[in-house]
């Protein structure tokens, strides 16, 4: 079950609430695990709607960029391959 764009935004807002209860030094790893969990559950197709998740929290944005890059979901890299 992939969520709609508005539901994806709700997941990011959920993170924004959760991070207030996580010590600052642990927020990066917690965000990374949160993103991995929503991906494993199939809630978000990061190759399509990952961009809808940016802009709420810098820690989350960095974890999301790293996750997308590390898992080969970076659309810009795919486009570069097609241009060659």
PDB file of N, CA, C and O in Angstrom:
ATOM      1  N   UNK A   1       0.843  -1.171   0.000  1.00  0.00           N
ATOM      2  CA  UNK A   1       0.000   0.000   0.000  1.00  0.00           C
ATOM      3  C   UNK A   1       0.888   1.234   0.000  1.00  0.00           C
ATOM      4  O   UNK A   1       1.476   1.575   1.026  1.00  0.00           O
ATOM      5  N   UNK A   2       0.989   1.895  -1.123  1.00  0.00           N
ATOM      6  CA  UNK A   2       1.746   3.137  -1.215  1.00  0.00           C
ATOM      7  C   UNK A   2       0.817   4.299  -0.875  1.00  0.00           C
ATOM      8  O   UNK A   2      -0.316   4.360  -1.352  1.00  0.00           O
ATOM      9  N   UNK A   3       1.300   5.202  -0.063  1.00  0.00           N
ATOM     10  CA  UNK A   3       0.486   6.320   0.386  1.00  0.00           C
ATOM     11  C   UNK A   3       0.433   7.431  -0.656  1.00  0.00           C
ATOM     12  O   UNK A   3       1.322   7.548  -1.498  1.00  0.00           O
ATOM     13  N   UNK A   4      -0.613   8.241  -0.591  1.00  0.00           N
ATOM     14  CA  UNK A   4      -0.752   9.407  -1.450  1.00  0.00           C
ATOM     15  C   UNK A   4       0.163  10.516  -0.934  1.00  0.00           C
ATOM     16  O   UNK A   4       0.698  10.423   0.171  1.00  0.00           O
ATOM     17  N   UNK A   5       0.336  11.552  -1.731  1.00  0.00           N
ATOM     18  CA  UNK A   5       1.228  12.653  -1.383  1.00  0.00           C
ATOM     19  C   UNK A   5       0.880  13.284  -0.038  1.00  0.00           C
ATOM     20  O   UNK A   5       1.776  13.581   0.752  1.00  0.00           O
ATOM     21  N   UNK A   6      -0.403  13.493   0.233  1.00  0.00           N
ATOM     22  CA  UNK A   6      -0.787  14.102   1.506  1.00  0.00           C
ATOM     23  C   UNK A   6      -0.477  13.181   2.675  1.00  0.00           C
ATOM     24  O   UNK A   6      -0.148  13.648   3.766  1.00  0.00           O
ATOM     25  N   UNK A   7      -0.581  11.867   2.452  1.00  0.00           N
ATOM     26  CA  UNK A   7      -0.241  10.909   3.495  1.00  0.00           C
ATOM     27  C   UNK A   7       1.260  10.878   3.747  1.00  0.00           C
ATOM     28  O   UNK A   7       1.706  10.699   4.881  1.00  0.00           O
ATOM     29  N   UNK A   8       2.025  11.053   2.692  1.00  0.00           N
ATOM     30  CA  UNK A   8       3.487  11.098   2.818  1.00  0.00           C
ATOM     31  C   UNK A   8       3.872  12.286   3.681  1.00  0.00           C
ATOM     32  O   UNK A   8       4.742  12.174   4.544  1.00  0.00           O
ATOM     33  N   UNK A   9       3.235  13.411   3.456  1.00  0.00           N
ATOM     34  CA  UNK A   9       3.488  14.602   4.269  1.00  0.00           C
ATOM     35  C   UNK A   9       3.153  14.319   5.728  1.00  0.00           C
ATOM     36  O   UNK A   9       3.851  14.793   6.624  1.00  0.00           O
ATOM     37  N   UNK A  10       2.105  13.562   5.973  1.00  0.00           N
ATOM     38  CA  UNK A  10       1.732  13.212   7.344  1.00  0.00           C
ATOM     39  C   UNK A  10       2.834  12.390   8.022  1.00  0.00           C
ATOM     40  O   UNK A  10       3.074  12.552   9.219  1.00  0.00           O
ATOM     41  N   UNK A  11       3.505  11.512   7.271  1.00  0.00           N
ATOM     42  CA  UNK A  11       4.619  10.742   7.839  1.00  0.00           C
ATOM     43  C   UNK A  11       5.754  11.661   8.272  1.00  0.00           C
ATOM     44  O   UNK A  11       6.370  11.441   9.315  1.00  0.00           O
ATOM     45  N   UNK A  12       6.027  12.680   7.482  1.00  0.00           N
ATOM     46  CA  UNK A  12       7.091  13.621   7.835  1.00  0.00           C
ATOM     47  C   UNK A  12       6.678  14.426   9.060  1.00  0.00           C
ATOM     48  O   UNK A  12       7.504  14.700   9.931  1.00  0.00           O
ATOM     49  N   UNK A  13       5.425  14.801   9.131  1.00  0.00           N
ATOM     50  CA  UNK A  13       4.942  15.517  10.307  1.00  0.00           C
ATOM     51  C   UNK A  13       4.994  14.627  11.543  1.00  0.00           C
ATOM     52  O   UNK A  13       5.246  15.108  12.648  1.00  0.00           O
ATOM     53  N   UNK A  14       4.755  13.336  11.358  1.00  0.00           N
ATOM     54  CA  UNK A  14       4.898  12.374  12.454  1.00  0.00           C
ATOM     55  C   UNK A  14       6.342  12.384  12.950  1.00  0.00           C
ATOM     56  O   UNK A  14       6.587  12.408  14.156  1.00  0.00           O
ATOM     57  N   UNK A  15       7.295  12.366  12.025  1.00  0.00           N
ATOM     58  CA  UNK A  15       8.706  12.440  12.407  1.00  0.00           C
ATOM     59  C   UNK A  15       8.979  13.721  13.192  1.00  0.00           C
ATOM     60  O   UNK A  15       9.690  13.697  14.197  1.00  0.00           O
ATOM     61  N   UNK A  16       8.414  14.837  12.735  1.00  0.00           N
ATOM     62  CA  UNK A  16       8.649  16.121  13.405  1.00  0.00           C
ATOM     63  C   UNK A  16       8.198  16.056  14.865  1.00  0.00           C
ATOM     64  O   UNK A  16       8.815  16.675  15.731  1.00  0.00           O
ATOM     65  N   UNK A  17       7.140  15.322  15.137  1.00  0.00           N
ATOM     66  CA  UNK A  17       6.692  15.157  16.515  1.00  0.00           C
ATOM     67  C   UNK A  17       7.568  14.202  17.309  1.00  0.00           C
ATOM     68  O   UNK A  17       7.852  14.438  18.483  1.00  0.00           O
ATOM     69  N   UNK A  18       7.993  13.131  16.668  1.00  0.00           N
ATOM     70  CA  UNK A  18       8.825  12.124  17.338  1.00  0.00           C
ATOM     71  C   UNK A  18      10.188  12.697  17.713  1.00  0.00           C
ATOM     72  O   UNK A  18      10.703  12.418  18.796  1.00  0.00           O
ATOM     73  N   UNK A  19      10.769  13.491  16.832  1.00  0.00           N
ATOM     74  CA  UNK A  19      12.151  13.950  17.064  1.00  0.00           C
ATOM     75  C   UNK A  19      12.283  14.781  18.324  1.00  0.00           C
ATOM     76  O   UNK A  19      13.375  14.878  18.883  1.00  0.00           O
ATOM     77  N   UNK A  20      11.199  15.381  18.782  1.00  0.00           N
ATOM     78  CA  UNK A  20      11.248  16.174  20.012  1.00  0.00           C
ATOM     79  C   UNK A  20      11.548  15.320  21.236  1.00  0.00           C
ATOM     80  O   UNK A  20      11.958  15.843  22.272  1.00  0.00           O
ATOM     81  N   UNK A  21      11.347  14.014  21.126  1.00  0.00           N
ATOM     82  CA  UNK A  21      11.570  13.101  22.241  1.00  0.00           C
ATOM     83  C   UNK A  21      12.867  12.301  22.097  1.00  0.00           C
ATOM     84  O   UNK A  21      13.148  11.407  22.895  1.00  0.00           O
ATOM     85  N   UNK A  22      13.646  12.632  21.076  1.00  0.00           N
ATOM     86  CA  UNK A  22      14.902  11.933  20.807  1.00  0.00           C
ATOM     87  C   UNK A  22      16.045  12.914  21.076  1.00  0.00           C
ATOM     88  O   UNK A  22      16.021  14.039  20.576  1.00  0.00           O
ATOM     89  N   UNK A  23      17.044  12.503  21.858  1.00  0.00           N
ATOM     90  CA  UNK A  23      18.190  13.390  22.101  1.00  0.00           C
ATOM     91  C   UNK A  23      18.822  13.830  20.772  1.00  0.00           C
ATOM     92  O   UNK A  23      18.898  13.050  19.822  1.00  0.00           O
ATOM     93  N   UNK A  24      19.264  15.066  20.723  1.00  0.00           N
ATOM     94  CA  UNK A  24      19.806  15.647  19.490  1.00  0.00           C
ATOM     95  C   UNK A  24      20.891  14.777  18.871  1.00  0.00           C
ATOM     96  O   UNK A  24      20.948  14.643  17.649  1.00  0.00           O
ATOM     97  N   UNK A  25      21.746  14.186  19.687  1.00  0.00           N
ATOM     98  CA  UNK A  25      22.846  13.382  19.146  1.00  0.00           C
ATOM     99  C   UNK A  25      22.358  12.101  18.472  1.00  0.00           C
ATOM    100  O   UNK A  25      23.087  11.511  17.675  1.00  0.00           O
ATOM    101  N   UNK A  26      21.144  11.664  18.776  1.00  0.00           N
ATOM    102  CA  UNK A  26      20.598  10.426  18.222  1.00  0.00           C
ATOM    103  C   UNK A  26      19.576  10.656  17.106  1.00  0.00           C
ATOM    104  O   UNK A  26      19.090   9.698  16.506  1.00  0.00           O
ATOM    105  N   UNK A  27      19.254  11.902  16.828  1.00  0.00           N
ATOM    106  CA  UNK A  27      18.202  12.184  15.859  1.00  0.00           C
ATOM    107  C   UNK A  27      18.541  11.718  14.451  1.00  0.00           C
ATOM    108  O   UNK A  27      17.653  11.260  13.732  1.00  0.00           O
ATOM    109  N   UNK A  28      19.784  11.820  14.041  1.00  0.00           N
ATOM    110  CA  UNK A  28      20.181  11.381  12.701  1.00  0.00           C
ATOM    111  C   UNK A  28      19.954   9.895  12.500  1.00  0.00           C
ATOM    112  O   UNK A  28      19.364   9.481  11.502  1.00  0.00           O
ATOM    113  N   UNK A  29      20.422   9.092  13.446  1.00  0.00           N
ATOM    114  CA  UNK A  29      20.243   7.645  13.308  1.00  0.00           C
ATOM    115  C   UNK A  29      18.782   7.251  13.474  1.00  0.00           C
ATOM    116  O   UNK A  29      18.323   6.295  12.848  1.00  0.00           O
ATOM    117  N   UNK A  30      18.055   7.969  14.302  1.00  0.00           N
ATOM    118  CA  UNK A  30      16.631   7.697  14.482  1.00  0.00           C
ATOM    119  C   UNK A  30      15.872   8.028  13.188  1.00  0.00           C
ATOM    120  O   UNK A  30      14.996   7.267  12.777  1.00  0.00           O
ATOM    121  N   UNK A  31      16.198   9.141  12.553  1.00  0.00           N
ATOM    122  CA  UNK A  31      15.555   9.510  11.284  1.00  0.00           C
ATOM    123  C   UNK A  31      15.863   8.471  10.214  1.00  0.00           C
ATOM    124  O   UNK A  31      14.982   8.092   9.443  1.00  0.00           O
ATOM    125  N   UNK A  32      17.099   8.014  10.165  1.00  0.00           N
ATOM    126  CA  UNK A  32      17.480   6.996   9.179  1.00  0.00           C
ATOM    127  C   UNK A  32      16.686   5.712   9.389  1.00  0.00           C
ATOM    128  O   UNK A  32      16.223   5.101   8.426  1.00  0.00           O
ATOM    129  N   UNK A  33      16.528   5.303  10.643  1.00  0.00           N
ATOM    130  CA  UNK A  33      15.755   4.095  10.933  1.00  0.00           C
ATOM    131  C   UNK A  33      14.276   4.292  10.618  1.00  0.00           C
ATOM    132  O   UNK A  33      13.625   3.379  10.110  1.00  0.00           O
ATOM    133  N   UNK A  34      13.745   5.464  10.912  1.00  0.00           N
ATOM    134  CA  UNK A  34      12.344   5.777  10.603  1.00  0.00           C
ATOM    135  C   UNK A  34      12.103   5.677   9.098  1.00  0.00           C
ATOM    136  O   UNK A  34      11.111   5.092   8.661  1.00  0.00           O
ATOM    137  N   UNK A  35      13.007   6.244   8.311  1.00  0.00           N
ATOM    138  CA  UNK A  35      12.896   6.197   6.844  1.00  0.00           C
ATOM    139  C   UNK A  35      13.001   4.763   6.346  1.00  0.00           C
ATOM    140  O   UNK A  35      12.223   4.348   5.487  1.00  0.00           O
ATOM    141  N   UNK A  36      13.951   4.005   6.875  1.00  0.00           N
ATOM    142  CA  UNK A  36      14.095   2.600   6.475  1.00  0.00           C
ATOM    143  C   UNK A  36      12.828   1.806   6.795  1.00  0.00           C
ATOM    144  O   UNK A  36      12.407   0.958   6.009  1.00  0.00           O
ATOM    145  N   UNK A  37      12.230   2.082   7.937  1.00  0.00           N
ATOM    146  CA  UNK A  37      11.012   1.365   8.329  1.00  0.00           C
ATOM    147  C   UNK A  37       9.842   1.685   7.401  1.00  0.00           C
ATOM    148  O   UNK A  37       9.100   0.782   7.014  1.00  0.00           O
ATOM    149  N   UNK A  38       9.667   2.957   7.041  1.00  0.00           N
ATOM    150  CA  UNK A  38       8.545   3.270   6.158  1.00  0.00           C
ATOM    151  C   UNK A  38       8.790   2.733   4.753  1.00  0.00           C
ATOM    152  O   UNK A  38       7.842   2.420   4.034  1.00  0.00           O
ATOM    153  N   UNK A  39      10.064   2.626   4.357  1.00  0.00           N
ATOM    154  CA  UNK A  39      10.372   2.027   3.063  1.00  0.00           C
ATOM    155  C   UNK A  39      10.111   0.522   3.096  1.00  0.00           C
ATOM    156  O   UNK A  39       9.481  -0.019   2.187  1.00  0.00           O
ATOM    157  N   UNK A  40      10.586  -0.146   4.126  1.00  0.00           N
ATOM    158  CA  UNK A  40      10.390  -1.598   4.251  1.00  0.00           C
ATOM    159  C   UNK A  40       8.907  -1.958   4.327  1.00  0.00           C
ATOM    160  O   UNK A  40       8.494  -3.009   3.835  1.00  0.00           O
ATOM    161  N   UNK A  41       8.109  -1.087   4.942  1.00  0.00           N
ATOM    162  CA  UNK A  41       6.667  -1.328   5.047  1.00  0.00           C
ATOM    163  C   UNK A  41       5.958  -1.051   3.720  1.00  0.00           C
ATOM    164  O   UNK A  41       4.794  -1.413   3.546  1.00  0.00           O
ATOM    165  N   UNK A  42       6.668  -0.403   2.780  1.00  0.00           N
ATOM    166  CA  UNK A  42       6.082  -0.115   1.477  1.00  0.00           C
ATOM    167  C   UNK A  42       5.149   1.078   1.470  1.00  0.00           C
ATOM    168  O   UNK A  42       4.336   1.223   0.558  1.00  0.00           O
ATOM    169  N   UNK A  43       5.256   1.939   2.482  1.00  0.00           N
ATOM    170  CA  UNK A  43       4.376   3.099   2.554  1.00  0.00           C
ATOM    171  C   UNK A  43       4.676   4.146   1.498  1.00  0.00           C
ATOM    172  O   UNK A  43       3.774   4.846   1.038  1.00  0.00           O
ATOM    173  N   UNK A  44       5.946   4.256   1.110  1.00  0.00           N
ATOM    174  CA  UNK A  44       6.362   5.314   0.187  1.00  0.00           C
ATOM    175  C   UNK A  44       7.221   4.722  -0.917  1.00  0.00           C
ATOM    176  O   UNK A  44       8.121   3.924  -0.656  1.00  0.00           O
ATOM    177  N   UNK A  45       6.939   5.115  -2.144  1.00  0.00           N
ATOM    178  CA  UNK A  45       7.810   4.777  -3.263  1.00  0.00           C
ATOM    179  C   UNK A  45       8.775   5.953  -3.414  1.00  0.00           C
ATOM    180  O   UNK A  45       8.448   6.958  -4.045  1.00  0.00           O
ATOM    181  N   UNK A  46       9.952   5.818  -2.836  1.00  0.00           N
ATOM    182  CA  UNK A  46      10.900   6.930  -2.805  1.00  0.00           C
ATOM    183  C   UNK A  46      11.342   7.367  -4.191  1.00  0.00           C
ATOM    184  O   UNK A  46      11.753   8.514  -4.366  1.00  0.00           O
ATOM    185  N   UNK A  47      11.270   6.493  -5.170  1.00  0.00           N
ATOM    186  CA  UNK A  47      11.650   6.892  -6.518  1.00  0.00           C
ATOM    187  C   UNK A  47      10.615   7.820  -7.138  1.00  0.00           C
ATOM    188  O   UNK A  47      10.904   8.495  -8.126  1.00  0.00           O
ATOM    189  N   UNK A  48       9.419   7.861  -6.573  1.00  0.00           N
ATOM    190  CA  UNK A  48       8.355   8.709  -7.106  1.00  0.00           C
ATOM    191  C   UNK A  48       8.051   9.878  -6.182  1.00  0.00           C
ATOM    192  O   UNK A  48       8.018  11.027  -6.624  1.00  0.00           O
ATOM    193  N   UNK A  49       7.827   9.592  -4.893  1.00  0.00           N
ATOM    194  CA  UNK A  49       7.335  10.642  -4.001  1.00  0.00           C
ATOM    195  C   UNK A  49       8.323  11.066  -2.923  1.00  0.00           C
ATOM    196  O   UNK A  49       7.930  11.735  -1.968  1.00  0.00           O
ATOM    197  N   UNK A  50       9.570  10.702  -3.049  1.00  0.00           N
ATOM    198  CA  UNK A  50      10.563  11.103  -2.055  1.00  0.00           C
ATOM    199  C   UNK A  50      10.715  12.596  -1.935  1.00  0.00           C
ATOM    200  O   UNK A  50      10.977  13.104  -0.845  1.00  0.00           O
ATOM    201  N   UNK A  51      10.556  13.317  -3.033  1.00  0.00           N
ATOM    202  CA  UNK A  51      10.728  14.769  -3.003  1.00  0.00           C
ATOM    203  C   UNK A  51       9.647  15.458  -2.182  1.00  0.00           C
ATOM    204  O   UNK A  51       9.847  16.579  -1.714  1.00  0.00           O
ATOM    205  N   UNK A  52       8.505  14.804  -2.000  1.00  0.00           N
ATOM    206  CA  UNK A  52       7.429  15.376  -1.186  1.00  0.00           C
ATOM    207  C   UNK A  52       7.787  15.413   0.291  1.00  0.00           C
ATOM    208  O   UNK A  52       7.091  16.051   1.081  1.00  0.00           O
ATOM    209  N   UNK A  53       8.858  14.740   0.670  1.00  0.00           N
ATOM    210  CA  UNK A  53       9.191  14.592   2.076  1.00  0.00           C
ATOM    211  C   UNK A  53      10.232  15.595   2.570  1.00  0.00           C
ATOM    212  O   UNK A  53      10.537  15.628   3.762  1.00  0.00           O
ATOM    213  N   UNK A  54      10.767  16.393   1.689  1.00  0.00           N
ATOM    214  CA  UNK A  54      11.805  17.348   2.088  1.00  0.00           C
ATOM    215  C   UNK A  54      11.200  18.641   2.624  1.00  0.00           C
ATOM    216  O   UNK A  54      10.098  19.032   2.241  1.00  0.00           O
ATOM    217  N   UNK A  55      11.941  19.297   3.520  1.00  0.00           N
ATOM    218  CA  UNK A  55      11.608  20.648   3.922  1.00  0.00           C
ATOM    219  C   UNK A  55      11.033  20.825   5.314  1.00  0.00           C
ATOM    220  O   UNK A  55      10.838  21.959   5.751  1.00  0.00           O
ATOM    221  N   UNK A  56      10.756  19.745   6.021  1.00  0.00           N
ATOM    222  CA  UNK A  56      10.179  19.887   7.355  1.00  0.00           C
ATOM    223  C   UNK A  56      11.265  19.959   8.429  1.00  0.00           C
ATOM    224  O   UNK A  56      11.130  20.676   9.420  1.00  0.00           O
ATOM    225  N   UNK A  57      12.343  19.204   8.214  1.00  0.00           N
ATOM    226  CA  UNK A  57      13.377  19.087   9.239  1.00  0.00           C
ATOM    227  C   UNK A  57      14.721  18.798   8.561  1.00  0.00           C
ATOM    228  O   UNK A  57      14.824  17.885   7.742  1.00  0.00           O
ATOM    229  N   UNK A  58      15.731  19.566   8.898  1.00  0.00           N
ATOM    230  CA  UNK A  58      17.050  19.382   8.306  1.00  0.00           C
ATOM    231  C   UNK A  58      17.646  18.012   8.588  1.00  0.00           C
ATOM    232  O   UNK A  58      18.288  17.427   7.715  1.00  0.00           O
ATOM    233  N   UNK A  59      17.445  17.491   9.797  1.00  0.00           N
ATOM    234  CA  UNK A  59      17.969  16.166  10.158  1.00  0.00           C
ATOM    235  C   UNK A  59      17.299  15.102   9.282  1.00  0.00           C
ATOM    236  O   UNK A  59      17.965  14.207   8.763  1.00  0.00           O
ATOM    237  N   UNK A  60      15.981  15.209   9.126  1.00  0.00           N
ATOM    238  CA  UNK A  60      15.238  14.266   8.302  1.00  0.00           C
ATOM    239  C   UNK A  60      15.661  14.383   6.843  1.00  0.00           C
ATOM    240  O   UNK A  60      15.839  13.371   6.165  1.00  0.00           O
ATOM    241  N   UNK A  61      15.822  15.615   6.357  1.00  0.00           N
ATOM    242  CA  UNK A  61      16.235  15.828   4.963  1.00  0.00           C
ATOM    243  C   UNK A  61      17.567  15.155   4.671  1.00  0.00           C
ATOM    244  O   UNK A  61      17.724  14.511   3.634  1.00  0.00           O
ATOM    245  N   UNK A  62      18.534  15.301   5.588  1.00  0.00           N
ATOM    246  CA  UNK A  62      19.850  14.682   5.374  1.00  0.00           C
ATOM    247  C   UNK A  62      19.734  13.158   5.391  1.00  0.00           C
ATOM    248  O   UNK A  62      20.318  12.482   4.544  1.00  0.00           O
ATOM    249  N   UNK A  63      18.989  12.620   6.344  1.00  0.00           N
ATOM    250  CA  UNK A  63      18.814  11.167   6.421  1.00  0.00           C
ATOM    251  C   UNK A  63      18.116  10.645   5.172  1.00  0.00           C
ATOM    252  O   UNK A  63      18.458   9.573   4.672  1.00  0.00           O
ATOM    253  N   UNK A  64      17.141  11.392   4.666  1.00  0.00           N
ATOM    254  CA  UNK A  64      16.413  10.982   3.467  1.00  0.00           C
ATOM    255  C   UNK A  64      17.322  11.027   2.239  1.00  0.00           C
ATOM    256  O   UNK A  64      17.318  10.097   1.433  1.00  0.00           O
ATOM    257  N   UNK A  65      18.101  12.100   2.092  1.00  0.00           N
ATOM    258  CA  UNK A  65      19.060  12.185   0.973  1.00  0.00           C
ATOM    259  C   UNK A  65      20.033  11.020   1.005  1.00  0.00           C
ATOM    260  O   UNK A  65      20.293  10.392  -0.021  1.00  0.00           O
ATOM    261  N   UNK A  66      20.568  10.731   2.180  1.00  0.00           N
ATOM    262  CA  UNK A  66      21.515   9.614   2.324  1.00  0.00           C
ATOM    263  C   UNK A  66      20.844   8.286   1.988  1.00  0.00           C
ATOM    264  O   UNK A  66      21.430   7.455   1.295  1.00  0.00           O
ATOM    265  N   UNK A  67      19.627   8.082   2.470  1.00  0.00           N
ATOM    266  CA  UNK A  67      18.918   6.817   2.234  1.00  0.00           C
ATOM    267  C   UNK A  67      18.640   6.635   0.745  1.00  0.00           C
ATOM    268  O   UNK A  67      18.870   5.560   0.191  1.00  0.00           O
ATOM    269  N   UNK A  68      18.148   7.681   0.107  1.00  0.00           N
ATOM    270  CA  UNK A  68      17.840   7.607  -1.326  1.00  0.00           C
ATOM    271  C   UNK A  68      19.108   7.328  -2.129  1.00  0.00           C
ATOM    272  O   UNK A  68      19.102   6.504  -3.043  1.00  0.00           O
ATOM    273  N   UNK A  69      20.187   8.016  -1.785  1.00  0.00           N
ATOM    274  CA  UNK A  69      21.460   7.811  -2.486  1.00  0.00           C
ATOM    275  C   UNK A  69      22.011   6.407  -2.233  1.00  0.00           C
ATOM    276  O   UNK A  69      22.412   5.717  -3.170  1.00  0.00           O
ATOM    277  N   UNK A  70      22.030   5.988  -0.969  1.00  0.00           N
ATOM    278  CA  UNK A  70      22.603   4.688  -0.604  1.00  0.00           C
ATOM    279  C   UNK A  70      21.834   3.506  -1.186  1.00  0.00           C
ATOM    280  O   UNK A  70      22.395   2.425  -1.364  1.00  0.00           O
ATOM    281  N   UNK A  71      20.558   3.707  -1.480  1.00  0.00           N
ATOM    282  CA  UNK A  71      19.725   2.625  -2.000  1.00  0.00           C
ATOM    283  C   UNK A  71      19.457   2.740  -3.494  1.00  0.00           C
ATOM    284  O   UNK A  71      18.581   2.060  -4.027  1.00  0.00           O
ATOM    285  N   UNK A  72      20.217   3.606  -4.172  1.00  0.00           N
ATOM    286  CA  UNK A  72      20.101   3.719  -5.622  1.00  0.00           C
ATOM    287  C   UNK A  72      18.777   4.272  -6.108  1.00  0.00           C
ATOM    288  O   UNK A  72      18.336   3.957  -7.214  1.00  0.00           O
ATOM    289  N   UNK A  73      18.141   5.096  -5.290  1.00  0.00           N
ATOM    290  CA  UNK A  73      16.846   5.655  -5.658  1.00  0.00           C
ATOM    291  C   UNK A  73      16.961   7.098  -6.146  1.00  0.00           C
ATOM    292  O   UNK A  73      15.952   7.776  -6.333  1.00  0.00           O
ATOM    293  N   UNK A  74      18.184   7.560  -6.348  1.00  0.00           N
ATOM    294  CA  UNK A  74      18.429   8.944  -6.753  1.00  0.00           C
ATOM    295  C   UNK A  74      18.075   9.113  -8.223  1.00  0.00           C
ATOM    296  O   UNK A  74      18.742   8.558  -9.096  1.00  0.00           O
ATOM    297  N   UNK A  75      17.022   9.881  -8.496  1.00  0.00           N
ATOM    298  CA  UNK A  75      16.541  10.076  -9.857  1.00  0.00           C
ATOM    299  C   UNK A  75      17.569  10.795 -10.727  1.00  0.00           C
ATOM    300  O   UNK A  75      17.686  10.497 -11.916  1.00  0.00           O
ATOM    301  N   UNK A  76      18.312  11.732 -10.154  1.00  0.00           N
ATOM    302  CA  UNK A  76      19.278  12.487 -10.961  1.00  0.00           C
ATOM    303  C   UNK A  76      20.377  11.575 -11.497  1.00  0.00           C
ATOM    304  O   UNK A  76      20.863  11.783 -12.609  1.00  0.00           O
ATOM    305  N   UNK A  77      20.777  10.559 -10.715  1.00  0.00           N
ATOM    306  CA  UNK A  77      21.789   9.617 -11.202  1.00  0.00           C
ATOM    307  C   UNK A  77      21.236   8.792 -12.349  1.00  0.00           C
ATOM    308  O   UNK A  77      21.954   8.509 -13.308  1.00  0.00           O
ATOM    309  N   UNK A  78      19.969   8.400 -12.267  1.00  0.00           N
ATOM    310  CA  UNK A  78      19.341   7.633 -13.342  1.00  0.00           C
ATOM    311  C   UNK A  78      19.302   8.446 -14.618  1.00  0.00           C
ATOM    312  O   UNK A  78      19.557   7.912 -15.698  1.00  0.00           O
ATOM    313  N   UNK A  79      18.987   9.727 -14.516  1.00  0.00           N
ATOM    314  CA  UNK A  79      18.905  10.588 -15.679  1.00  0.00           C
ATOM    315  C   UNK A  79      20.272  10.753 -16.320  1.00  0.00           C
ATOM    316  O   UNK A  79      20.378  10.807 -17.546  1.00  0.00           O
ATOM    317  N   UNK A  80      21.314  10.833 -15.512  1.00  0.00           N
ATOM    318  CA  UNK A  80      22.666  10.964 -16.047  1.00  0.00           C
ATOM    319  C   UNK A  80      23.038   9.716 -16.857  1.00  0.00           C
ATOM    320  O   UNK A  80      23.669   9.816 -17.909  1.00  0.00           O
ATOM    321  N   UNK A  81      22.641   8.544 -16.357  1.00  0.00           N
ATOM    322  CA  UNK A  81      22.936   7.304 -17.075  1.00  0.00           C
ATOM    323  C   UNK A  81      22.262   7.289 -18.436  1.00  0.00           C
ATOM    324  O   UNK A  81      22.838   6.783 -19.399  1.00  0.00           O
ATOM    325  N   UNK A  82      21.059   7.830 -18.538  1.00  0.00           N
ATOM    326  CA  UNK A  82      20.326   7.833 -19.801  1.00  0.00           C
ATOM    327  C   UNK A  82      20.937   8.825 -20.790  1.00  0.00           C
ATOM    328  O   UNK A  82      20.847   8.638 -22.003  1.00  0.00           O
ATOM    329  N   UNK A  83      21.560   9.885 -20.261  1.00  0.00           N
ATOM    330  CA  UNK A  83      22.139  10.896 -21.148  1.00  0.00           C
ATOM    331  C   UNK A  83      23.420  10.412 -21.828  1.00  0.00           C
ATOM    332  O   UNK A  83      23.796  10.934 -22.877  1.00  0.00           O
ATOM    333  N   UNK A  84      24.078   9.441 -21.253  1.00  0.00           N
ATOM    334  CA  UNK A  84      25.382   9.001 -21.775  1.00  0.00           C
ATOM    335  C   UNK A  84      25.233   8.225 -23.056  1.00  0.00           C
ATOM    336  O   UNK A  84      26.229   7.782 -23.629  1.00  0.00           O
TER     337      UNK A  84
END
